[in-house]
Amino acid sequence: MTVNEVAKRLALTPICLGDAEKCVTGCHIGDLLSLVMSKAQSGDAWITIQGNINVPAVASLTDCAMVIIAEGIKLDENAQNRAEQEGISIYSSPKSAYALACEIKECL
């Protein structure tokens, strides 16, 4: 399933639009960035509550298909600018990380 299809199915709010046709192949939930860097896989939808400048850097490093910021947390302006420069797809949702992961499991 593509980033665009997952975003529509989960009713996500777009923050930064990267490659909407990138394939989502899995899911990773995490907020400890060093752990995300070592565990997230290429193609994952990364669910986090982090909204800082490190989010696009970690997403780029791990080649995540998309980032979903849960719990209605806002992405800060510096992070948004960096994500736009890097072409990272970032979406937000008021739902919990658990609820989002359950919905992604149903998609894949």
C-alpha positions as CSV (number, residue, x, y, z in Angstrom):
1,M,0.0,0.0,0.0
2,T,1.3,3.5,-0.8
3,V,1.8,6.4,1.6
4,N,-1.1,8.2,-0.1
5,E,-3.4,5.1,0.3
6,V,-2.4,4.7,4.0
7,A,-3.0,8.5,4.6
8,K,-6.4,8.4,3.1
9,R,-7.5,5.2,4.8
10,L,-6.4,6.5,8.2
11,A,-7.7,10.0,7.6
12,L,-4.4,11.5,8.3
13,T,-3.7,15.3,8.1
14,P,-0.8,16.1,5.8
15,I,2.0,18.2,7.2
16,C,4.8,17.6,4.6
17,L,4.3,15.8,1.3
18,G,7.1,13.6,0.1
19,D,6.9,10.7,-2.2
20,A,3.2,9.7,-2.0
21,E,3.7,6.6,-4.1
22,K,6.4,5.1,-1.8
23,C,5.3,1.7,-0.6
24,V,4.5,1.2,3.1
25,T,5.7,-2.3,4.1
26,G,5.6,-2.2,7.9
27,C,5.2,-0.1,11.0
28,H,7.4,1.1,13.8
29,I,6.3,2.9,16.9
30,G,9.0,4.7,18.9
31,D,10.0,8.0,20.5
32,L,13.6,7.2,21.6
33,L,15.3,8.3,18.4
34,S,18.4,6.2,18.9
35,L,16.3,3.1,19.2
36,V,14.2,4.1,16.1
37,M,17.5,4.5,14.2
38,S,18.5,1.0,15.1
39,K,15.1,-0.7,14.7
40,A,13.0,1.0,12.1
41,Q,13.1,-0.6,8.6
42,S,13.0,0.9,5.2
43,G,9.4,1.3,4.1
44,D,8.0,1.5,7.6
45,A,5.3,4.0,8.7
46,W,7.0,5.5,11.8
47,I,4.6,6.5,14.5
48,T,5.9,8.9,17.1
49,I,4.9,11.8,19.4
50,Q,8.2,13.6,18.6
51,G,7.8,16.9,16.7
52,N,11.4,18.2,16.7
53,I,14.1,18.8,14.1
54,N,15.4,15.3,14.6
55,V,12.3,13.6,13.2
56,P,13.1,14.3,9.5
57,A,16.7,13.3,10.1
58,V,15.9,10.0,11.6
59,A,13.2,9.3,8.9
60,S,15.7,10.0,6.2
61,L,18.4,7.9,7.8
62,T,16.0,4.9,8.2
63,D,14.3,5.4,4.9
64,C,10.9,5.3,6.5
65,A,8.1,5.6,4.0
66,M,6.2,8.1,6.1
67,V,6.1,9.6,9.6
68,I,2.8,9.8,11.6
69,I,2.8,12.1,14.6
70,A,0.2,10.8,17.0
71,E,-1.8,12.3,19.8
72,G,-2.3,15.6,18.0
73,I,1.3,16.7,18.7
74,K,2.6,19.5,16.5
75,L,5.7,19.4,14.3
76,D,7.9,22.4,15.0
77,E,8.6,24.9,12.2
78,N,12.3,23.9,11.9
79,A,11.4,20.3,11.6
80,Q,8.8,21.1,9.0
81,N,11.2,23.1,6.9
82,R,13.8,20.3,7.1
83,A,11.2,17.6,6.1
84,E,10.2,19.7,3.1
85,Q,13.8,20.0,2.0
86,E,14.4,16.3,2.5
87,G,11.1,15.2,0.8
88,I,9.9,13.4,3.9
89,S,6.2,12.6,4.1
90,I,4.9,13.6,7.5
91,Y,1.3,13.4,8.7
92,S,-0.5,14.0,11.9
93,S,-3.4,12.4,13.7
94,P,-5.3,12.9,17.0
95,K,-5.3,9.1,17.5
96,S,-3.0,7.2,19.8
97,A,0.0,5.4,18.5
98,Y,-1.6,2.1,19.3
99,A,-4.8,2.9,17.4
100,L,-2.8,4.0,14.4
101,A,-0.7,0.9,14.4
102,C,-3.8,-1.3,14.6
103,E,-5.3,0.5,11.6
104,I,-2.0,0.2,9.6
105,K,-2.0,-3.6,10.4
106,E,-5.4,-3.8,8.8
107,C,-4.1,-2.0,5.7
108,L,-1.1,-4.2,5.1
